[in-house]
Amino acid sequence: MALSLVLSGPKLQRTPRAMAGTGIHGRRHFAGRSRKLVAAAAVVLCGLFRVLDSGSLGIPSAIFGAAGSSVAFCGSAASERRLPKVARHAATRHAISKQEMNKLISSAETAGAVLDTVGSFIDSQLFDYIHVATAFTKLAKVKATIGQPEREHASMGKLVASLRSFLQSRSMKEQAVANVWWAIASMQQQLPELLSLMPHLVPTTEHVAKDMFPRGVSNVIWACATCTLDDQLLQKLLPTLAERVFELLFLRPDDFNGQDIA
């Protein structure tokens, strides 16, 4: 019935050229009627898509995969749960930039949401070490929501493997490395398996320590003190960190604040 209303509904008979002599009141009436028709058509189409998505017409849902994705925003049960923004991008097939990826990861409110978001992007060529560091940092901030389902989440294994790959290739910059140190140290109770990355993290830190700023150096030193770091790795890393601290204290003493020194 809804479909027949769309097909047989009232048609706009007057074109802008035909309306030229109708005066301002006629044009207002035409504009108001147009808006009402557009709104009515949108409501009917949303209802139609909901019917298609529900499968009540006996049409295979695979045929309407794209429609089913967009139906969630026309009032279905999924929309009531307010799907994360990443789902909206996937449903509409919009291209997404590196910056948008990072914002979506940062805006996730739970560990599960972080991993779901990462799962949507991790196979993309745009997904890089910055997204990996952002994901681990965000997971550390919402570590209270990490449970067994999150530890067994498919994206968790991919995320750890991705971090290991970036560390082995020495392609991570100093800020990302410092953030990963802080994240691993913060989550060692929830995700103790991350400590297995230390043999890869220490050489990478040695490589980028010369470029670290005071906050980054202080985060790494705090993480070393917090984690049960192997003595051999600690002895390997501390001279490099100490050298960088002395450089910063002599060359840029004003960059240190109370928190960095603590």
Protein Blocks (a to p, Z undefined) as FASTA:
>chain_A
ZZmmmmmmccdfbdfklmmmnojmlmmmmmmmmmmmmmmmmmmmmmmmmmmmnopnopaf
klmmmmmmmmmmnopaklmnopafklmmmmnopacdfklmmmmmmmpcbfklmmmmmmmm
mmpmklcfklmmmmmmmmmmmmmmpcfklmmpmklmmmmmmmmmmmmnopacfklmmmmm
mmmmmmmmmmmmlmmmmmmmmmmmmmmmmmpcfklmmmmmmmmmmpccdfklmmmmmmmm
mmmmmmmmmmmmmlpcfklmZZ
